[in-house]
Amino acid sequence: MKKIKVAYQGIKGAYSYLAAENVFKNAEIIGLETFEEVFESVEQGIYDIAFIPVKNSFAGIVKETAPYLAATKLVKTGVYEFRIHHQLWGLKDSKLSEIEKVYSHPQALAQCRLFWQQHHFEPKEYIDTALSCKKILELGDKKSAAIASDSAGLIYGLKKLAENIESMNDNITTFYILCREDKFNFKNIDNFIKKSLTD
């Protein structure tokens, strides 16, 4: 079976990557820097599927994707709900009691608002959860931490300072599977789905 190419915004370790890996089989999962690139690349036929986060059960609509969803000619062929757990990551010599700033994507910050407010951390918006981990390494500041997945923290060799810090236990992000109507055989979509889209 030919591999399909699935585009998402972010890098390996980002929640969109983890969700896509959970959904698709026999697929090449490709991370792009912006949502604009994801939509354009699929609209132009460079890649087969756009895998896009649209809303979260706690933080609501993903504002960055809403304008593109409203304007795109891509067709929705599936919906996937992905349970998300957030971890707090710092440098190897960091301590939770010393953290002053926390970096992450605005959605992740919103989903962990109760945690960072209780600890009086200063929230710092960043372009991606996984890239926030890279940012912590670049800063080299033990008073700064990142909110990201288990996978992202391990990829960048950071120290877990707190786990499952999301404000709601049932923290779910909904993703859309989008493709060009003339590019994809809708009858075969199930051939590329690893598991039920409602799991």
C-alpha positions as CSV (number, residue, x, y, z in Angstrom):
1,M,0.0,0.0,0.0
2,K,1.3,3.4,-1.0
3,K,2.2,5.7,2.0
4,I,0.1,8.7,2.4
5,K,1.7,12.0,3.6
6,V,0.1,13.7,6.6
7,A,1.0,17.3,7.3
8,Y,0.7,18.9,10.8
9,Q,2.0,22.0,12.5
10,G,4.9,21.4,14.9
11,I,7.8,19.0,15.4
12,K,8.2,15.5,16.7
13,G,7.0,15.4,20.3
14,A,4.2,18.0,19.7
15,Y,0.7,16.9,20.6
16,S,-0.4,17.0,16.9
17,Y,2.5,14.6,16.1
18,L,1.5,12.3,18.9
19,A,-2.2,12.3,17.9
20,A,-1.4,11.8,14.2
21,E,0.9,8.9,15.1
22,N,-2.0,7.4,17.0
23,V,-4.4,7.7,14.1
24,F,-2.6,6.9,10.9
25,K,-1.0,3.7,9.7
26,N,1.3,3.4,6.6
27,A,1.8,7.2,6.6
28,E,4.6,9.6,6.5
29,I,3.9,12.3,9.2
30,I,5.4,15.6,8.2
31,G,5.8,18.6,10.6
32,L,5.6,22.1,9.2
33,E,6.3,25.4,10.9
34,T,2.9,27.1,10.5
35,F,-0.7,26.2,10.0
36,E,-0.7,28.3,6.8
37,E,2.0,26.0,5.4
38,V,-0.1,22.9,6.4
39,F,-3.2,24.1,4.6
40,E,-1.4,25.4,1.5
41,S,0.7,22.3,1.1
42,V,-2.4,20.0,1.1
43,E,-4.4,22.4,-1.0
44,Q,-1.6,22.4,-3.6
45,G,-1.4,18.6,-3.5
46,I,2.1,18.4,-2.1
47,Y,0.8,16.3,0.8
48,D,-2.4,14.2,1.1
49,I,-3.9,15.1,4.5
50,A,-3.9,18.0,6.8
51,F,-4.3,17.0,10.5
52,I,-5.5,20.1,12.4
53,P,-6.5,20.8,16.0
54,V,-9.8,22.7,16.2
55,K,-10.9,22.8,19.8
56,N,-10.1,21.7,23.3
57,S,-12.6,20.6,26.0
58,F,-11.2,23.2,28.5
59,A,-9.5,26.0,26.4
60,G,-12.1,26.1,23.6
61,I,-11.5,26.9,19.9
62,V,-8.0,26.8,18.6
63,K,-7.9,30.4,17.4
64,E,-4.9,29.9,15.1
65,T,-6.7,27.3,12.9
66,A,-10.2,28.9,12.8
67,P,-9.5,31.4,9.9
68,Y,-7.9,28.7,7.7
69,L,-10.8,26.3,8.4
70,A,-13.3,29.0,7.4
71,A,-11.5,29.7,4.1
72,T,-10.2,26.4,3.0
73,K,-11.7,24.2,0.2
74,L,-10.3,21.1,1.8
75,V,-12.9,18.5,2.8
76,K,-13.3,17.1,6.3
77,T,-13.1,13.3,6.2
78,G,-12.7,12.4,9.8
79,V,-12.7,13.7,13.4
80,Y,-10.4,12.4,16.2
81,E,-10.5,13.2,19.9
82,F,-7.1,12.9,21.7
83,R,-6.7,12.9,25.4
84,I,-3.8,15.2,26.5
85,H,-1.7,15.2,29.6
86,H,0.7,18.1,30.2
87,Q,4.0,17.9,32.0
88,L,6.3,20.6,33.3
89,W,9.9,20.3,32.1
90,G,13.0,22.2,33.3
91,L,16.8,21.9,33.1
92,K,18.5,19.0,34.9
93,D,19.4,21.3,37.9
94,S,16.0,23.0,38.1
95,K,13.7,22.8,41.0
96,L,9.9,23.3,41.0
97,S,10.2,25.8,43.9
98,E,12.6,28.0,41.8
99,I,10.6,28.3,38.6
100,E,9.5,31.8,37.7
101,K,8.5,31.6,34.0
102,V,6.8,28.9,32.0
103,Y,6.8,28.6,28.2
104,S,4.3,26.9,26.0
105,H,1.8,27.2,23.2
106,P,-1.2,29.5,24.2
107,Q,-3.5,26.5,24.2
108,A,-1.3,24.5,26.6
109,L,-1.0,27.5,28.8
110,A,-4.7,27.9,28.9
111,Q,-5.3,24.2,29.7
112,C,-2.9,24.5,32.6
113,R,-4.0,27.9,33.9
114,L,-4.9,26.7,37.4
115,F,-1.4,25.1,37.9
116,W,0.7,28.1,36.9
117,Q,-1.6,30.6,38.6
118,Q,-1.3,28.6,41.9
119,H,2.5,28.6,41.6
120,H,2.6,32.3,40.6
121,F,4.5,31.5,37.4
122,E,4.7,34.1,34.6
123,P,3.2,32.5,31.4
124,K,5.3,33.0,28.2
125,E,3.5,32.2,24.9
126,Y,5.6,30.3,22.4
127,I,4.9,28.8,19.0
128,D,4.8,25.1,19.9
129,T,4.9,22.9,23.0
130,A,7.7,20.8,21.8
131,L,9.7,23.8,20.6
132,S,9.2,25.3,24.1
133,C,11.4,22.5,25.5
134,K,14.1,23.4,23.0
135,K,13.7,27.0,24.1
136,I,14.4,26.0,27.7
137,L,17.7,24.4,26.6
138,E,18.7,27.5,24.6
139,L,17.9,29.8,27.5
140,G,19.9,27.7,30.0
141,D,17.9,29.3,32.8
142,K,16.9,27.0,35.6
143,K,14.2,29.4,36.6
144,S,12.3,28.8,33.3
145,A,10.3,25.7,32.4
146,A,8.2,24.4,29.6
147,I,4.7,22.7,29.4
148,A,4.9,19.9,26.9
149,S,4.3,16.2,26.4
150,D,6.3,13.3,27.9
151,S,7.7,12.6,24.5
152,A,8.9,16.2,23.9
153,G,10.6,16.5,27.3
154,L,12.4,13.2,26.8
155,I,13.5,14.2,23.3
156,Y,15.2,17.3,24.6
157,G,16.6,15.6,27.7
158,L,14.8,17.8,30.3
159,K,13.9,17.0,33.9
160,K,10.2,16.5,34.7
161,L,9.3,18.9,37.5
162,A,5.5,18.1,37.7
163,E,3.2,15.8,35.9
164,N,-0.4,15.8,34.6
165,I,-0.8,19.5,35.4
166,E,-3.8,20.1,33.1
167,S,-6.7,21.9,34.8
168,M,-9.2,19.2,33.8
169,N,-8.7,15.4,34.1
170,D,-10.7,14.9,30.9
171,N,-8.6,17.2,28.8
172,I,-9.4,16.4,25.1
173,T,-8.4,18.1,21.9
174,T,-10.4,17.5,18.8
175,F,-8.6,17.2,15.4
176,Y,-10.0,17.3,11.9
177,I,-8.6,15.1,9.1
178,L,-8.8,17.3,5.9
179,C,-7.9,16.6,2.3
180,R,-8.6,17.7,-1.3
181,E,-11.8,16.3,-2.7
182,D,-10.1,15.5,-6.0
183,K,-6.9,14.2,-4.4
184,F,-8.2,11.5,-2.2
185,N,-10.3,8.4,-2.6
186,F,-12.8,8.8,0.3
187,K,-13.8,5.1,0.1
188,N,-10.2,4.2,1.1
189,I,-9.9,6.5,4.1
190,D,-10.4,3.6,6.5
191,N,-7.3,1.9,5.0
192,F,-5.1,4.5,6.6
193,I,-6.8,4.7,10.0
194,K,-5.1,2.8,12.8
195,K,-8.0,2.9,15.2
196,S,-11.5,4.2,15.7
197,L,-11.6,8.0,15.5
198,T,-13.7,8.2,18.6
199,D,-11.3,6.2,20.9
